[in-house]
């Protein structure tokens, strides 16, 4: 569900594919029973249940993401600050009078 405040409209459709302000995922029970403020309009996009499953591309992208997450990271030296030079964990601070 997405609110379009400028048009006083609530749009109910398929689940969101990315995060967006004023957009909320509703279960079927609540999507069917949604009410809006007086003067607002509800636009409902019907969902084809047979066409709502993941595609082959979706499954391949998920498999690639799982493989990438499972790949071990090389060991990191705790004294390395990322600049390529080795730094110890102790530093000298100047005396402040």
N, C-alpha and C positions, 0 to 999 in steps of 0.2 A: 504494500500500500504506500502510496506517495501522496502528500498534500501539495496542492498548487495554490498557495494562499492568494496570489494575485487574481486568480480566476475563481476563487471559492469552490474548488473542486478537489475531491478525493478520488484517486485512481487506484483500483484494485486489480491486480494482474498476477503474473507468475512471480516466483521468488526472485529477489534481486541477485544480480551477478557480481555487483561490487557495492561498496559502502557509499551511501549518499545521504546528505542531510535531509531530514523530513521524510525518510523512507524507512519502512518497517516491514519485516516479514511476519505474516499472520498465518496461523493454521487455517485449514478449510472451515472449521466450525466458526471461528471468529470472523473470517473474511466474508462469510455468507450473512452474518448478523451485524455487520458494521453499520453504524448510524453516524450521521454528520450533523453539524450545527444547522439550524434553520436558515434557509436561503442558499445552502450549499448544494452541489450536485455530486452524485457518485457515478463514476464511469467504471464499468466492470468489463475486463477483458477475459473472455472465456479461455480456459486452458484445455488443450487436447491431451487427455491423459495418456494416450498411446504414444504421443510424440514428445512427452515431457522428460524422458529418461536421458541419461548421458549419451553423447555421441562417441564414436570411435576416437575422434580427436581429443575429447575430454578425458577419456581413459588413458590415452597415450601421454597427455600432459601430466596427469596425476602420477603415472608410473615414472616419468622423467623426474618429477619433483621428489618422489620418494627415493629414487636412486641418488639424486644430488644430496639430499639430506643425510643419507646413510654413508656417504663418502667420508672417510676419516680426514680430519684436518691435520696438517703437519704439526709436529710438536712446536710449541712457542716458548721462547726464552723469556722468563718473567722479567729479566733486566732490560729487555729490548722495548723501547717506547714507540717503535714503528718508524723511526727516522733513519734506521739503518746503522746508527751508532749505538754502542753499548753504554748504558747508563746504570750506575749502581743505585741502590735504594736509599742511600744517604746523600745529603747535600749539605754544603757549607752555607750558612746564612750570615750576612754581615751583621756586625754589632751595631745596634741602634742606640745612640746616646740618650 
